[in-house]
Amino acid sequence: MNTRSTLPVPSGDFLENHPIDEIQVGDGATLVRQVTERDIQLFAAVSGDVNPAHVDALYAKTSHFHEIIAHGMLGGSLISTVLGTQFPGPGTIYLGQTLKFLKPVHIGDTLTVTVKVTSMDKTTRRVRLATTCIDQDGDVVIDGEAEVIAPTERLRILRTDLPEPLMADKNLRYDQLLNAAKALPRIKMGVVHPCSREALEGALDADRLGLIQALLIGPEPRIRSLAEECQLDLSGFSILDVPHSHAAAAKAVELARAGEVDALMKGSLHSDELLSAVVNAQSGLRTERRVSHVFVLDVPRYPKPLLITDAAINVAPDFDAKVDIVQNAIDLAHALGIERPKVAILSAVETVTPKLRSSMDAAALSKMADRGQITGGLVDGPLAFDNAVSLAAAKTKGIQSEVAGDADILVVPDLESGNMLAKQLEYLGGAQAAGIVMGAKVPIVLTSRADSAHSRIASCAIAILLIAHGLKALA
């Protein structure tokens, strides 16, 4: 059975060329293209040319041009586009090109790119063409000459559909977070056992950025040896010498209880070591609220920050623990400036199913929010992951909800599912992650030992916003 489509293909979906026998002096082609900021960013990403004149708006303001300009070779690449796809077209071999850059190209400029044959040798199939790029004001911005070998056979080839490139400014939300934190007073942070490069570097960088005043708590000889090995300058930093990680955790909690530090940051010790000191009934930092962890993720394909809880502390939380987990996440969202966060309680399905405990818990948590027992956010569930973050998926399944497809917070059934979800988004989805512990007397930056200094700095910024929000609430 022949399954090939017999529907006609629009002519615009084909590339057609001009063989050497059909080419005359004076022939040519033209392409009109508006240069966008996205074009410049994509060209920078592909070429690696991140000259600040092209990608840094603040620097560009101080330059000779006073604003971002396009790479000269971006315009030059449009000449190649005309030669390879229009004239002479497919089958053309590009031999050489001269270019003179006569005027800068700015974001929003419209370029008319023209190639025109000036001479040719049909025996060798060599063709010379004048190549020009003219802007919307009629000024020549690029002038040059190309030499090509023209094709011999006429070709008509279906245009290849390329995938849409994903452009995500991975630093935009990070910079916004840092700028918000920098506008607030720096906090005193106890850095617990910073005995890996990532942990020590993150603490030092956060201090030098003006976010925190770092107190390094751990074995001093080991910390100084690490700093020397990694060429990190410890000048001006205080080190509280203790013999090992257990002692560091105990001392850090003691300082937090006494109000000598405002927050804690986990270094290279195991999370259990620090948390066992935090939740100790006699000497710890417990409150009436259950301690829980919240990941704050910047996912490139999601239009806003995404909070996931609990993926690090509560292994299989019972219903009472989930109530606190939800409220902790809502409180964090408020500190991040999300006035009425949308909370999706996740399950494998979006229907209440008695045999599935997570769906029953989700339904009860939603009803508690309706009755004011959980406050400050819109809570709905059970919702499956797809219809929690995709409006299209929610509509397909006929779900009527203010939360579905637009969640700010995802509450997972247990630690395993949450940890896998967060790590998948980070390592496969390109998300940037920060992490904070809620429910203790002070914020606790709790990142993975493998997390970068960048992640630790973002987590410090979150701790600052949390403290400022708490002080504001008490005022």
The 8 nearest C-alpha neighbors of each residue, nearest first, counted from 0:
[[1, 2, 3, 4, 5, 6, 7, 8],
 [0, 2, 3, 4, 5, 6, 7, 8],
 [3, 1, 0, 4, 5, 6, 7, 8],
 [2, 4, 1, 5, 0, 6, 7, 8],
 [5, 3, 6, 2, 7, 1, 8, 0],
 [6, 4, 7, 3, 8, 2, 1, 9],
 [5, 7, 4, 8, 3, 9, 2, 10],
 [8, 6, 5, 9, 4, 10, 12, 11],
 [7, 9, 10, 6, 12, 13, 11, 157],
 [10, 8, 11, 12, 7, 13, 6, 157],
 [9, 11, 12, 13, 8, 14, 7, 157],
 [12, 10, 9, 13, 14, 158, 8, 157],
 [11, 13, 10, 158, 9, 157, 8, 14],
 [14, 12, 157, 158, 156, 11, 10, 155],
 [13, 15, 156, 155, 158, 84, 157, 16],
 [16, 14, 155, 154, 13, 88, 156, 89],
 [15, 17, 88, 87, 89, 154, 153, 86],
 [16, 18, 87, 21, 88, 86, 153, 19],
 [19, 17, 151, 150, 152, 20, 21, 153],
 [18, 20, 22, 21, 149, 151, 150, 124],
 [21, 19, 18, 22, 121, 151, 17, 23],
 [22, 20, 19, 18, 17, 23, 151, 153],
 [21, 23, 19, 20, 26, 17, 18, 24],
 [24, 22, 26, 25, 21, 116, 119, 20],
 [25, 23, 116, 117, 26, 118, 22, 119],
 [24, 26, 116, 115, 23, 117, 27, 118],
 [27, 25, 116, 115, 24, 23, 22, 28],
 [28, 26, 115, 114, 116, 86, 25, 29],
 [27, 29, 114, 113, 86, 85, 115, 30],
 [30, 28, 113, 112, 114, 31, 111, 81],
 [29, 31, 112, 111, 32, 113, 81, 28],
 [32, 30, 111, 110, 112, 29, 109, 33],
 [31, 33, 110, 109, 34, 30, 111, 112],
 [32, 34, 109, 108, 110, 107, 35, 31],
 [35, 33, 107, 108, 106, 109, 38, 32],
 [36, 34, 38, 106, 37, 107, 33, 39],
 [37, 35, 39, 38, 106, 40, 34, 107],
 [36, 38, 40, 35, 39, 41, 166, 34],
 [39, 37, 35, 41, 36, 40, 42, 34],
 [38, 40, 42, 36, 37, 41, 69, 43],
 [39, 41, 37, 43, 42, 38, 44, 36],
 [42, 40, 44, 38, 43, 39, 37, 45],
 [41, 43, 39, 45, 44, 40, 46, 38],
 [44, 42, 48, 40, 46, 47, 41, 49],
 [43, 45, 41, 47, 42, 46, 40, 48],
 [46, 44, 42, 43, 47, 41, 48, 40],
 [47, 45, 43, 48, 44, 42, 49, 41],
 [46, 48, 43, 44, 45, 49, 42, 50],
 [49, 47, 43, 46, 50, 44, 42, 45],
 [50, 48, 43, 47, 51, 54, 53, 44],
 [49, 51, 52, 48, 53, 54, 55, 43],
 [52, 50, 55, 54, 53, 49, 58, 59],
 [51, 53, 59, 50, 67, 54, 55, 68],
 [54, 52, 67, 51, 68, 50, 69, 55],
 [53, 55, 51, 52, 49, 56, 67, 50],
 [56, 54, 51, 58, 57, 59, 52, 53],
 [55, 57, 59, 58, 67, 60, 54, 66],
 [58, 56, 60, 59, 55, 61, 66, 51],
 [57, 59, 60, 55, 61, 56, 51, 62],
 [58, 60, 66, 56, 52, 62, 67, 61],
 [61, 59, 65, 66, 58, 57, 62, 56],
 [60, 62, 59, 58, 65, 63, 57, 64],
 [63, 61, 59, 65, 64, 60, 58, 52],
 [62, 64, 65, 61, 59, 60, 66, 52],
 [63, 65, 62, 66, 59, 60, 67, 68],
 [66, 64, 60, 62, 59, 63, 61, 67],
 [67, 65, 59, 60, 64, 68, 56, 62],
 [66, 68, 53, 59, 52, 56, 105, 54],
 [69, 67, 105, 53, 104, 103, 66, 52],
 [70, 68, 104, 53, 39, 105, 71, 73],
 [71, 69, 73, 72, 53, 68, 39, 74],
 [70, 72, 73, 74, 69, 75, 100, 103],
 [71, 73, 75, 74, 70, 76, 69, 77],
 [74, 72, 76, 70, 75, 71, 69, 77],
 [75, 73, 72, 77, 76, 71, 78, 70],
 [74, 76, 72, 73, 78, 77, 71, 79],
 [75, 77, 79, 73, 78, 74, 72, 80],
 [78, 76, 80, 79, 74, 75, 81, 73],
 [77, 79, 81, 80, 76, 75, 82, 112],
 [78, 80, 76, 82, 77, 81, 83, 75],
 [81, 79, 77, 78, 83, 82, 84, 76],
 [82, 80, 85, 78, 79, 84, 83, 86],
 [83, 81, 86, 79, 80, 88, 87, 85],
 [82, 84, 88, 80, 81, 89, 79, 85],
 [83, 85, 88, 81, 89, 82, 80, 14],
 [86, 84, 88, 81, 82, 87, 83, 16],
 [87, 85, 88, 82, 28, 81, 27, 16],
 [86, 88, 17, 16, 82, 85, 91, 149],
 [87, 89, 16, 84, 86, 85, 83, 82],
 [90, 88, 16, 91, 83, 84, 15, 154],
 [89, 91, 150, 88, 92, 149, 16, 83],
 [90, 92, 149, 150, 89, 148, 88, 87],
 [93, 91, 148, 147, 94, 90, 149, 150],
 [92, 94, 147, 95, 91, 146, 148, 145],
 [95, 93, 147, 146, 92, 148, 96, 145],
 [96, 94, 146, 145, 93, 147, 97, 144],
 [95, 97, 145, 144, 146, 98, 143, 94],
 [98, 96, 143, 144, 145, 99, 95, 142],
 [97, 99, 143, 142, 100, 96, 141, 144],
 [98, 100, 142, 141, 143, 101, 97, 140],
 [101, 99, 141, 140, 102, 98, 71, 142],
 [100, 102, 140, 141, 99, 139, 103, 142],
 [101, 103, 140, 100, 104, 139, 141, 138],
 [104, 102, 68, 105, 140, 101, 69, 100],
 [103, 105, 69, 68, 108, 102, 106, 140],
 [106, 104, 68, 108, 69, 107, 103, 67],
 [105, 107, 35, 108, 34, 36, 68, 104],
 [108, 106, 34, 35, 33, 105, 109, 36],
 [109, 107, 105, 34, 106, 33, 110, 104],
 [110, 108, 33, 135, 134, 32, 34, 107],
 [111, 109, 134, 32, 133, 31, 132, 33],
 [110, 112, 31, 133, 132, 30, 134, 113],
 [111, 113, 132, 30, 29, 131, 110, 31],
 [114, 112, 29, 131, 130, 28, 111, 132],
 [113, 115, 130, 27, 129, 28, 128, 29],
 [116, 114, 27, 128, 129, 26, 25, 117],
 [115, 117, 128, 24, 25, 26, 127, 118],
 [118, 116, 128, 24, 127, 25, 115, 129],
 [119, 117, 127, 116, 24, 126, 128, 120],
 [118, 120, 126, 125, 127, 121, 117, 124],
 [121, 119, 125, 122, 124, 123, 126, 118],
 [120, 122, 124, 123, 119, 19, 125, 20],
 [121, 123, 120, 124, 125, 119, 19, 20],
 [122, 124, 125, 121, 120, 148, 119, 126],
 [125, 123, 121, 148, 122, 120, 149, 19],
 [126, 124, 148, 120, 123, 119, 147, 149],
 [125, 127, 119, 147, 146, 118, 148, 124],
 [128, 126, 146, 118, 145, 117, 116, 119],
 [127, 129, 116, 115, 145, 117, 144, 114],
 [128, 130, 144, 115, 114, 143, 117, 116],
 [131, 129, 114, 143, 144, 113, 142, 128],
 [130, 132, 142, 113, 141, 112, 143, 133],
 [131, 133, 112, 141, 111, 140, 139, 110],
 [134, 132, 139, 111, 138, 110, 140, 137],
 [135, 133, 110, 136, 137, 138, 109, 111],
 [134, 136, 109, 137, 110, 108, 133, 138],
 [137, 135, 134, 138, 133, 139, 109, 108],
 [136, 138, 134, 135, 133, 139, 111, 140],
 [139, 137, 133, 136, 134, 140, 135, 102],
 [138, 140, 133, 141, 132, 134, 137, 101],
 [139, 141, 102, 101, 133, 132, 100, 138],
 [142, 140, 100, 132, 99, 131, 101, 139],
 [143, 141, 131, 99, 98, 130, 132, 100],
 [142, 144, 98, 97, 130, 99, 129, 131],
 [143, 145, 129, 97, 130, 128, 96, 146],
 [146, 144, 96, 128, 95, 127, 97, 129],
 [145, 147, 127, 95, 94, 126, 96, 128],
 [148, 146, 93, 94, 126, 92, 125, 149],
 [149, 147, 125, 92, 124, 91, 126, 93],
 [148, 150, 91, 19, 124, 147, 87, 18],
 [151, 149, 18, 90, 91, 152, 19, 148],
 [150, 152, 18, 19, 149, 153, 20, 90],
 [153, 151, 18, 150, 154, 17, 19, 90],
 [152, 154, 18, 16, 17, 151, 155, 15],
 [155, 153, 15, 16, 156, 152, 89, 14],
 [154, 156, 15, 14, 13, 157, 16, 153],
 [155, 157, 14, 13, 158, 154, 15, 89],
 [158, 156, 13, 12, 14, 159, 155, 8],
 [157, 159, 13, 12, 14, 156, 160, 11],
 [160, 158, 161, 157, 12, 156, 13, 14],
 [159, 161, 158, 162, 163, 157, 12, 13],
 [160, 162, 159, 163, 164, 158, 165, 157],
 [163, 161, 164, 160, 165, 159, 166, 158],
 [162, 164, 161, 165, 160, 166, 41, 37],
 [165, 163, 162, 166, 41, 161, 167, 37],
 [166, 164, 167, 163, 300, 299, 162, 41],
 [167, 165, 164, 168, 41, 37, 299, 40],
 [166, 168, 299, 169, 165, 300, 170, 171],
 [167, 169, 170, 171, 166, 299, 172, 173],
 [170, 168, 167, 171, 299, 172, 173, 431],
 [169, 171, 173, 168, 174, 172, 175, 167],
 [170, 172, 174, 173, 168, 169, 175, 176],
 [173, 171, 175, 174, 170, 176, 169, 297],
 [172, 174, 170, 176, 175, 171, 177, 457],
 [175, 173, 177, 171, 172, 176, 170, 178],
 [174, 176, 172, 178, 173, 177, 179, 171],
 [177, 175, 173, 179, 174, 178, 172, 180],
 [178, 176, 174, 180, 179, 175, 460, 181],
 [177, 179, 181, 175, 180, 176, 174, 182],
 [180, 178, 176, 177, 182, 181, 175, 183],
 [181, 179, 177, 460, 182, 178, 183, 463],
 [182, 180, 178, 183, 179, 177, 210, 209],
 [181, 183, 180, 179, 178, 184, 177, 185],
 [184, 182, 181, 180, 185, 179, 463, 467],
 [185, 183, 186, 182, 181, 210, 180, 463],
 [184, 186, 210, 211, 209, 183, 212, 187],
 [187, 185, 211, 212, 261, 188, 184, 463],
 [188, 186, 212, 260, 261, 211, 213, 262],
 [189, 187, 262, 213, 263, 260, 261, 212],
 [188, 190, 263, 214, 260, 251, 191, 264],
 [191, 189, 264, 215, 216, 214, 263, 188],
 [190, 192, 266, 216, 265, 247, 193, 264],
 [191, 193, 217, 266, 216, 194, 244, 267],
 [194, 192, 266, 199, 198, 267, 191, 195],
 [193, 195, 192, 267, 222, 199, 198, 266],
 [196, 194, 198, 197, 267, 193, 199, 225],
 [195, 197, 199, 198, 200, 194, 229, 225],
 [198, 196, 200, 452, 195, 199, 451, 201],
 [197, 199, 266, 193, 201, 195, 196, 200],
 [200, 198, 193, 202, 196, 201, 197, 195],
 [199, 201, 203, 197, 202, 198, 196, 204],
 [202, 200, 452, 204, 198, 199, 455, 203],
 [203, 201, 205, 199, 200, 204, 206, 198],
 [204, 202, 206, 200, 205, 201, 207, 199],
 [203, 205, 207, 201, 206, 202, 200, 208],
 [206, 204, 208, 202, 456, 210, 203, 207],
 [207, 205, 211, 203, 209, 204, 208, 212],
 [206, 208, 204, 209, 205, 203, 210, 211],
 [209, 207, 205, 206, 210, 204, 211, 181],
 [208, 210, 206, 207, 211, 185, 205, 181],
 [211, 209, 185, 205, 208, 206, 181, 460],
 [212, 210, 206, 186, 185, 187, 213, 209],
 [211, 213, 187, 206, 186, 188, 214, 185],
 [212, 214, 188, 211, 206, 189, 215, 187],
 [213, 215, 189, 237, 190, 238, 188, 216],
 [214, 216, 238, 190, 239, 213, 237, 189],
 [217, 215, 239, 191, 192, 247, 190, 238],
 [216, 218, 192, 241, 247, 240, 219, 239],
 [219, 217, 241, 242, 240, 221, 220, 243],
 [218, 220, 240, 222, 221, 217, 223, 238],
 [221, 219, 223, 222, 218, 224, 240, 225],
 [220, 222, 224, 219, 223, 218, 225, 194],
 [223, 221, 219, 225, 224, 220, 194, 226],
 [224, 222, 226, 220, 225, 221, 219, 227],
 [223, 225, 221, 227, 226, 222, 220, 228],
 [226, 224, 228, 222, 223, 227, 229, 221],
 [227, 225, 231, 223, 229, 224, 228, 230],
 [226, 228, 230, 224, 225, 229, 223, 231],
 [227, 229, 225, 226, 230, 224, 231, 223],
 [230, 228, 226, 227, 231, 225, 196, 224],
 [231, 229, 227, 228, 226, 232, 225, 233],
 [232, 230, 226, 229, 227, 233, 200, 228],
 [231, 233, 234, 230, 226, 227, 203, 235],
 [234, 232, 236, 235, 231, 226, 223, 203],
 [233, 235, 236, 232, 237, 231, 203, 226],
 [234, 236, 233, 237, 232, 238, 213, 203],
 [237, 235, 233, 234, 238, 213, 214, 215],
 [236, 238, 214, 215, 239, 235, 213, 233],
 [239, 237, 215, 216, 240, 214, 219, 236],
 [238, 240, 216, 215, 217, 241, 237, 214],
 [239, 241, 219, 218, 217, 238, 216, 242],
 [242, 240, 218, 217, 243, 247, 246, 239],
 [243, 241, 218, 246, 217, 240, 244, 247],
 [242, 244, 246, 245, 241, 218, 247, 217],
 [243, 245, 247, 246, 192, 268, 248, 217],
 [246, 244, 248, 247, 243, 272, 249, 273],
 [245, 247, 249, 244, 248, 243, 250, 241],
 [246, 248, 244, 250, 217, 245, 249, 216],
 [249, 247, 273, 251, 245, 246, 250, 191],
 [248, 250, 246, 252, 251, 247, 276, 253],
 [251, 249, 253, 247, 252, 248, 246, 254],
 [250, 252, 254, 248, 253, 249, 247, 189],
 [251, 253, 255, 249, 254, 250, 256, 248],
 [252, 254, 250, 256, 251, 255, 249, 257],
 [255, 253, 257, 259, 251, 252, 256, 260],
 [254, 256, 252, 258, 260, 257, 253, 259],
 [257, 255, 253, 254, 258, 252, 284, 283],
 [256, 258, 254, 255, 259, 253, 260, 252],
 [259, 257, 255, 260, 256, 254, 261, 253],
 [258, 260, 254, 257, 255, 261, 187, 256],
 [259, 261, 187, 255, 188, 258, 262, 254],
 [262, 260, 187, 188, 186, 441, 255, 258],
 [261, 263, 188, 442, 441, 260, 443, 189],
 [264, 262, 443, 189, 188, 190, 444, 442],
 [263, 265, 444, 190, 443, 191, 189, 266],
 [266, 264, 191, 445, 444, 190, 263, 267],
 [265, 267, 193, 198, 192, 191, 268, 190],
 [268, 266, 193, 448, 194, 195, 192, 198],
 [267, 269, 266, 244, 192, 270, 272, 265],
 [270, 268, 271, 272, 267, 273, 448, 265],
 [269, 271, 273, 272, 274, 268, 265, 445],
 [272, 270, 274, 269, 273, 275, 268, 276],
 [273, 271, 270, 269, 275, 274, 245, 276],
 [272, 274, 248, 270, 276, 271, 275, 277],
 [273, 275, 277, 271, 276, 272, 270, 278],
 [276, 274, 277, 278, 272, 273, 271, 279],
 [275, 277, 274, 279, 273, 278, 283, 249],
 [276, 278, 283, 274, 284, 275, 279, 252],
 [279, 277, 283, 285, 275, 276, 284, 274],
 [278, 280, 283, 276, 282, 281, 277, 275],
 [281, 279, 283, 278, 282, 285, 284, 277],
 [280, 282, 279, 283, 278, 284, 285, 276],
 [283, 281, 279, 280, 284, 253, 276, 252],
 [282, 284, 279, 277, 278, 276, 285, 280],
 [283, 285, 277, 440, 439, 278, 256, 286],
 [286, 284, 439, 278, 283, 440, 277, 287],
 [285, 287, 288, 439, 440, 438, 284, 289],
 [286, 288, 289, 285, 438, 439, 290, 323],
 [287, 289, 438, 286, 323, 290, 439, 285],
 [290, 288, 323, 438, 320, 291, 287, 324],
 [289, 291, 438, 437, 439, 288, 436, 292],
 [292, 290, 437, 436, 324, 312, 309, 289],
 [291, 293, 436, 309, 435, 311, 437, 308],
 [292, 294, 308, 435, 307, 434, 309, 295],
 [293, 295, 434, 307, 306, 433, 296, 308],
 [296, 294, 306, 433, 432, 305, 434, 293],
 [297, 295, 432, 305, 431, 304, 298, 294],
 [296, 298, 431, 304, 430, 299, 305, 432],
 [297, 299, 430, 301, 300, 296, 429, 431],
 [300, 298, 167, 301, 430, 297, 429, 169],
 [299, 301, 298, 302, 167, 428, 165, 297],
 [302, 300, 298, 299, 303, 304, 297, 305],
 [301, 303, 300, 304, 299, 298, 297, 305],
 [304, 302, 301, 305, 297, 407, 298, 172],
 [305, 303, 297, 296, 306, 295, 407, 298],
 [304, 306, 296, 407, 295, 408, 303, 297],
 [305, 307, 408, 295, 294, 409, 296, 407],
 [308, 306, 409, 294, 293, 408, 410, 309],
 [309, 307, 293, 410, 310, 292, 411, 294],
 [308, 310, 292, 311, 293, 414, 291, 417],
 [309, 311, 417, 414, 418, 308, 312, 292],
 [310, 312, 292, 309, 414, 313, 418, 314],
 [311, 313, 291, 292, 314, 310, 309, 414],
 [314, 312, 316, 315, 414, 309, 311, 291],
 [313, 315, 414, 413, 316, 312, 415, 311],
 [314, 316, 413, 313, 414, 317, 412, 415],
 [317, 315, 320, 313, 314, 321, 413, 318],
 [316, 318, 320, 319, 321, 315, 360, 322],
 [317, 319, 321, 320, 360, 322, 316, 364],
 [320, 318, 322, 321, 317, 323, 316, 289],
 [319, 321, 323, 317, 318, 322, 316, 324],
 [322, 320, 324, 318, 323, 319, 325, 316],
 [321, 323, 319, 325, 320, 324, 326, 318],
 [322, 324, 326, 320, 321, 325, 289, 327],
 [323, 325, 321, 327, 322, 326, 291, 320],
 [326, 324, 328, 322, 323, 327, 321, 329],
 [325, 327, 323, 329, 328, 324, 330, 373],
 [328, 326, 330, 324, 329, 325, 437, 323],
 [327, 329, 331, 325, 330, 326, 332, 324],
 [330, 328, 332, 326, 331, 327, 325, 333],
 [329, 331, 327, 333, 328, 332, 326, 334],
 [332, 330, 334, 328, 333, 329, 327, 335],
 [333, 331, 335, 329, 337, 334, 330, 328],
 [332, 334, 337, 336, 330, 335, 331, 338],
 [335, 333, 331, 465, 468, 332, 336, 464],
 [336, 334, 332, 333, 337, 331, 464, 461],
 [335, 337, 333, 334, 338, 332, 331, 339],
 [338, 336, 333, 332, 340, 335, 339, 334],
 [339, 337, 333, 336, 340, 332, 375, 376],
 [340, 338, 376, 337, 375, 341, 377, 333],
 [341, 339, 376, 407, 337, 342, 338, 377],
 [340, 342, 377, 406, 407, 402, 376, 378],
 [341, 343, 378, 408, 406, 377, 407, 409],
 [342, 344, 409, 379, 380, 406, 345, 408],
 [345, 343, 380, 410, 361, 381, 382, 409],
 [346, 344, 382, 411, 383, 381, 410, 343],
 [345, 347, 383, 348, 357, 358, 381, 382],
 [346, 348, 383, 345, 349, 382, 384, 358],
 [349, 347, 383, 346, 350, 382, 381, 358],
 [348, 350, 382, 381, 383, 351, 346, 380],
 [349, 351, 348, 352, 381, 358, 382, 380],
 [350, 352, 358, 359, 381, 353, 362, 349],
 [351, 353, 355, 354, 358, 350, 359, 356],
 [354, 352, 355, 359, 351, 356, 358, 357],
 [355, 353, 352, 356, 359, 358, 351, 357],
 [356, 354, 352, 353, 357, 358, 359, 351],
 [355, 357, 359, 358, 360, 354, 353, 352],
 [358, 356, 360, 359, 346, 355, 412, 361],
 [359, 357, 361, 381, 351, 356, 360, 346],
 [358, 360, 356, 362, 361, 357, 351, 353],
 [361, 359, 357, 363, 358, 362, 364, 356],
 [362, 360, 380, 381, 358, 364, 359, 344],
 [361, 363, 365, 359, 360, 364, 380, 381],
 [362, 364, 366, 360, 365, 361, 367, 359],
 [365, 363, 367, 361, 366, 362, 360, 368],
 [366, 364, 379, 362, 368, 378, 363, 367],
 [365, 367, 369, 363, 368, 364, 370, 362],
 [368, 366, 372, 364, 370, 369, 365, 373],
 [367, 369, 373, 371, 365, 370, 366, 372],
 [370, 368, 366, 367, 371, 365, 372, 373],
 [371, 369, 367, 368, 372, 366, 373, 365],
 [370, 372, 368, 373, 369, 374, 367, 366],
 [373, 371, 367, 368, 370, 374, 369, 366],
 [374, 372, 368, 371, 367, 326, 375, 322],
 [375, 373, 371, 376, 368, 372, 326, 329],
 [374, 376, 339, 329, 373, 377, 340, 330],
 [375, 377, 339, 340, 374, 341, 378, 329],
 [378, 376, 341, 342, 340, 339, 379, 402],
 [379, 377, 342, 365, 343, 341, 376, 368],
 [380, 378, 365, 343, 344, 342, 402, 381],
 [381, 379, 344, 382, 361, 362, 343, 365],
 [380, 382, 349, 361, 358, 344, 345, 346],
 [383, 381, 349, 380, 345, 387, 346, 344],
 [382, 384, 348, 346, 349, 347, 345, 385],
 [383, 385, 387, 386, 345, 382, 388, 346],
 [386, 384, 387, 383, 388, 389, 392, 393],
 [385, 387, 393, 392, 389, 404, 388, 384],
 [386, 388, 403, 404, 384, 385, 382, 406],
 [387, 389, 404, 386, 405, 385, 406, 384],
 [390, 388, 404, 386, 392, 391, 385, 387],
 [404, 389, 391, 393, 392, 394, 386, 403],
 [390, 392, 394, 389, 393, 395, 404, 386],
 [393, 391, 386, 395, 389, 390, 394, 385],
 [392, 394, 386, 390, 398, 396, 391, 395],
 [395, 393, 397, 391, 396, 392, 398, 390],
 [396, 394, 392, 393, 397, 391, 398, 390],
 [395, 397, 393, 394, 398, 392, 386, 391],
 [396, 398, 394, 395, 393, 399, 392, 400],
 [399, 397, 393, 396, 394, 400, 403, 395],
 [398, 400, 397, 401, 403, 394, 393, 402],
 [399, 401, 402, 403, 398, 379, 393, 404],
 [402, 400, 403, 399, 405, 341, 377, 404],
 [401, 403, 341, 400, 406, 405, 404, 379],
 [404, 402, 387, 400, 405, 386, 401, 393],
 [390, 403, 405, 389, 388, 387, 386, 393],
 [404, 406, 402, 403, 388, 387, 407, 390],
 [407, 405, 341, 402, 408, 342, 387, 388],
 [406, 408, 341, 305, 340, 342, 306, 405],
 [409, 407, 306, 342, 406, 307, 305, 343],
 [408, 410, 307, 343, 306, 342, 344, 411],
 [411, 409, 344, 308, 345, 307, 343, 408],
 [410, 412, 345, 417, 413, 308, 409, 309],
 [411, 413, 357, 345, 346, 410, 416, 414],
 [414, 412, 315, 415, 411, 416, 314, 417],
 [413, 415, 310, 314, 417, 416, 418, 309],
 [416, 414, 418, 417, 413, 419, 310, 314],
 [417, 415, 419, 418, 414, 413, 420, 411],
 [418, 416, 310, 420, 414, 411, 419, 415],
 [417, 419, 310, 421, 415, 420, 416, 414],
 [418, 420, 422, 416, 417, 421, 423, 415],
 [421, 419, 417, 423, 418, 422, 416, 424],
 [420, 422, 418, 424, 423, 419, 417, 425],
 [421, 423, 425, 419, 424, 420, 426, 418],
 [424, 422, 420, 427, 426, 425, 421, 419],
 [423, 425, 428, 421, 422, 430, 427, 426],
 [424, 426, 430, 422, 429, 423, 428, 427],
 [425, 427, 423, 429, 424, 428, 422, 430],
 [428, 426, 423, 424, 429, 425, 422, 430],
 [429, 427, 424, 430, 425, 426, 423, 298],
 [428, 430, 425, 427, 426, 424, 298, 431],
 [431, 429, 425, 298, 297, 428, 424, 296],
 [430, 432, 297, 296, 425, 429, 298, 433],
 [433, 431, 296, 295, 454, 430, 297, 294],
 [432, 434, 458, 295, 454, 294, 457, 296],
 [433, 435, 294, 446, 445, 458, 293, 295],
 [434, 436, 444, 445, 293, 443, 292, 458],
 [437, 435, 292, 443, 291, 442, 444, 293],
 [438, 436, 291, 290, 439, 327, 292, 442],
 [437, 439, 290, 288, 289, 291, 286, 327],
 [440, 438, 285, 441, 284, 437, 286, 290],
 [439, 441, 284, 286, 285, 438, 442, 256],
 [440, 442, 262, 439, 261, 443, 255, 263],
 [443, 441, 262, 462, 436, 437, 263, 444],
 [442, 444, 263, 436, 264, 435, 262, 445],
 [443, 445, 264, 435, 458, 265, 263, 434],
 [446, 444, 265, 435, 434, 443, 264, 436],
 [445, 447, 434, 450, 444, 448, 455, 265],
 [446, 448, 450, 449, 445, 270, 267, 434],
 [447, 449, 450, 267, 446, 266, 198, 197],
 [450, 448, 447, 451, 197, 446, 267, 198],
 [451, 449, 447, 448, 454, 446, 452, 197],
 [450, 452, 453, 454, 197, 449, 455, 201],
 [451, 453, 201, 455, 197, 454, 200, 456],
 [452, 454, 451, 456, 455, 457, 201, 450],
 [455, 453, 457, 433, 451, 452, 456, 432],
 [454, 456, 458, 452, 457, 453, 201, 459],
 [455, 457, 459, 453, 205, 458, 454, 201],
 [458, 456, 460, 454, 459, 455, 433, 453],
 [457, 459, 433, 455, 461, 460, 456, 434],
 [460, 458, 462, 456, 461, 457, 455, 463],
 [459, 461, 457, 463, 180, 458, 462, 177],
 [460, 462, 458, 464, 459, 463, 465, 457],
 [463, 461, 465, 459, 460, 464, 442, 466],
 [464, 462, 460, 466, 461, 465, 180, 467],
 [465, 463, 467, 461, 462, 466, 334, 468],
 [466, 464, 462, 468, 334, 463, 467, 469],
 [465, 467, 469, 463, 468, 464, 470, 462],
 [468, 466, 464, 470, 469, 465, 471, 463],
 [467, 469, 471, 465, 334, 466, 470, 464],
 [470, 468, 466, 472, 471, 467, 465, 473],
 [471, 469, 473, 467, 472, 468, 466, 474],
 [470, 472, 468, 474, 469, 473, 467, 466],
 [471, 473, 469, 470, 474, 468, 467, 466],
 [474, 472, 470, 471, 469, 468, 467, 466],
 [473, 471, 472, 470, 469, 468, 467, 466]]
